[in-house]
Amino acid sequence: MSIAKITKKGQITIPAPLRKKLGTNIVQIEMEGEKIVIRPIRKPGGMLKKYAIENKSMDEVMKMEKEAIENELKEKHRNR
């Protein structure tokens, strides 16, 4: 058993031997009754699939996002 302190920012340090057993740096955290349960997520892509844009590379998606932000700012300033 390990004991960890919760910082003012709500952070804890998971001891290295336990982190190594997780095999990932992405975890799911949930409450089960009075317990906080940390489960490893080894394939996060599946969780993010609903946000994906099919047949678009990351560069294309980032370009689309940048253009959308620029258009929104132009529209906002046009209406002043």
HUURUR-V926359 format. One record per residue. N is the residue number from 0. RES is the residue in three letters. OMEGA is omega in radians with two decimals (NA if undefined). Layout:
# HUURUR-V926359
{{N:RES:OMEGA} {N:RES:OMEGA}}
This chain:
# HUURUR-V926359
{{0:MET:3.10} {1:SER:3.08} {2:ILE:3.14} {3:ALA:3.09} {4:LYS:3.07} {5:ILE:-3.13} {6:THR:3.10} {7:LYS:3.14} {8:LYS:3.11} {9:GLY:-3.10} {10:GLN:3.00} {11:ILE:3.05} {12:THR:3.07} {13:ILE:-3.12} {14:PRO:-3.05} {15:ALA:-3.13} {16:PRO:3.11} {17:LEU:3.10} {18:ARG:-3.14} {19:LYS:3.12} {20:LYS:3.11} {21:LEU:3.13} {22:GLY:-3.13} {23:THR:3.04} {24:ASN:3.08} {25:ILE:-3.10} {26:VAL:3.03} {27:GLN:-3.12} {28:ILE:3.12} {29:GLU:3.09} {30:MET:3.00} {31:GLU:-3.05} {32:GLY:3.14} {33:GLU:-3.06} {34:LYS:2.95} {35:ILE:-3.09} {36:VAL:3.11} {37:ILE:3.14} {38:ARG:3.13} {39:PRO:3.02} {40:ILE:-3.06} {41:ARG:3.13} {42:LYS:-3.07} {43:PRO:-3.12} {44:GLY:3.13} {45:GLY:3.13} {46:MET:-3.06} {47:LEU:-3.04} {48:LYS:-3.10} {49:LYS:3.13} {50:TYR:-3.07} {51:ALA:3.03} {52:ILE:-3.05} {53:GLU:3.08} {54:ASN:3.09} {55:LYS:3.08} {56:SER:3.10} {57:MET:3.11} {58:ASP:3.13} {59:GLU:3.14} {60:VAL:3.13} {61:MET:3.10} {62:LYS:3.10} {63:MET:3.14} {64:GLU:3.13} {65:LYS:3.13} {66:GLU:3.13} {67:ALA:3.11} {68:ILE:3.12} {69:GLU:3.13} {70:ASN:3.13} {71:GLU:3.12} {72:LEU:3.11} {73:LYS:-3.14} {74:GLU:-3.13} {75:LYS:-3.13} {76:HIS:3.11} {77:ARG:-3.07} {78:ASN:-3.14} {79:ARG:NA}}
